[in-house]
Amino acid sequence: MSVAKQSSTNKEDLLWQRWLAEQDYASREKLFELYANWAVACAIKLYLSYQIDGAEKSDFIHCAHEGLLEAIDNYDPENAASFLTYSHYRIKGAILRSIVTYSEKSQYISKSRELQRERQKSIIDSICEDDNDALDQLVDLVLDFSLTYFFEIDEIEDSQYSLLNNKSYNSDEMRLLQKNVLEELSKLPSLHQKIIKYHYFCQLRFSDIAEIIGVTSGRISQCHGEALKLLRKIRLNN
């Protein structure tokens, strides 16, 4: 063993002795600096192995550093393998736990976008069927989209993945409007009520609802548009 390598090993051993015996945070910081680049190398290797939408290389590195600190804090040389072996499992675990969150978030966002596309197409198709001029169609479009907004409030609030922090959803006025819309929903035909409830409150796609009810997805989309049109008329007549 070279003199330089021997010196490095002795320095590392001394840092571990100080940290384990005295919980000296200066030694902990030095140990972190000593292994930080190795943790980055582990992170990059895992980043190349697990391609997750929304998870950047910097996210992997951040989690690797968290795993490294966790390993330093919990390492017991008398009951564990070498620190590199021990910390590798900690680093990998920290990264994979984070990846699960990103994966779930990605799936949630993907499904939400699919539901939104279905809603939008249904509304547009329904309005285009009416023989109204462009201005009336635009007004109807705005009104129908505003109705879906009231159905989506709870979805936005309850989502663990939501990045929104808008307290306006909890305002008394907003809740009163939503209550009125939900009461008006009960005036719709049974099939139309089911479709609204299944789609917005149960987060089911039109194809899922079609399978439950026993009709085509196209029919579900049509009824969805009809339901909003009926609600719009009830609102305007109140």
Residue, then its C-alpha position, 0 to 999 in steps of 0.5 A: m500500500s502506498v504512503a498516500k493511500q495509507s494516509s488516506t485510510n488512516k484519516e478515514d479511520l480517524l473520522w469514523q472513530r470520532w464520529l462513532a465515539e463523540q457524534d462529532y458533526a464536523s467528522r460527519e461532514k468530513l465523512f460525507e465529503l469523503y463519500a459524496n462523489w461515490a454516492v453521485a456515481c451510484a445515483i447516475k448508474l441508477y438514473l441510467s437504469y431507471q428512466i422515470d418521467g418527471a425524475e431528473k438526474s439531480d433528483f437521483i443525486h439528491c436522494a443518493h446524498e440523503g441515503l449517504l447521510e442515513a448510512i453514516d448515521n446508522y453504520d455500525p462497523e462491528n455489525a455490518a460489512s464495509f461502509l461502501t457495501y452498507s451505504h450502497y444499499r441505503i443509497k439505492g433504497a433512498i433512490l428507489r423509494s423516491i422513484v415510486t413516488y415519481s412513478e405514481k405521480s406520473q401515472y396519476i398525471s397521465k390518467s388525469r390528462e386522459l380524463q380531461r381530454e375525454r371531458q373536453k371532446s365530449i363538451i365540444d362535440s355536444i355543443c357543435e351539434d347545436d345549430n347556434d352561432a359561434l358566439d352562443q357556442l362560445v358562451d355555452l362552452v365556457l358555461d359547460f367547462s365552468l360546471t366541470y370545474f365544480f365537480e373537480i374541486d374535491e379532486i384537486e384538493d384531495s390529490q396528494y400529487s397536486l402542486l396547487n395551494n389555492k385556498s380559494y377552493n375552500s372559500d364559503e362562496m365556492r362551497l355554496l356554488q358547488k353545493n348548488v350544482l350538486e343539488e341540481l345534479s340530482k334533477l338529471p335523469s338517472l343515467h346522466q347522474k351516474i355518468i357524472k358521478y362515475h367520471y368525476f367522483c370515481q375517476l373512471r374513464f368513459s370506457d370503464i363506465a361503458e363496461i359497467i353500464g353496458v353501453t358504448s363509450g361513444r354513448i357515455s361521451q354523448c350522455h356526458g355532454e347532454a348532462l352538462k347541457l341540462l345542468r347549464k339550462i337548470r342553472l340559467n333558469n334558477 
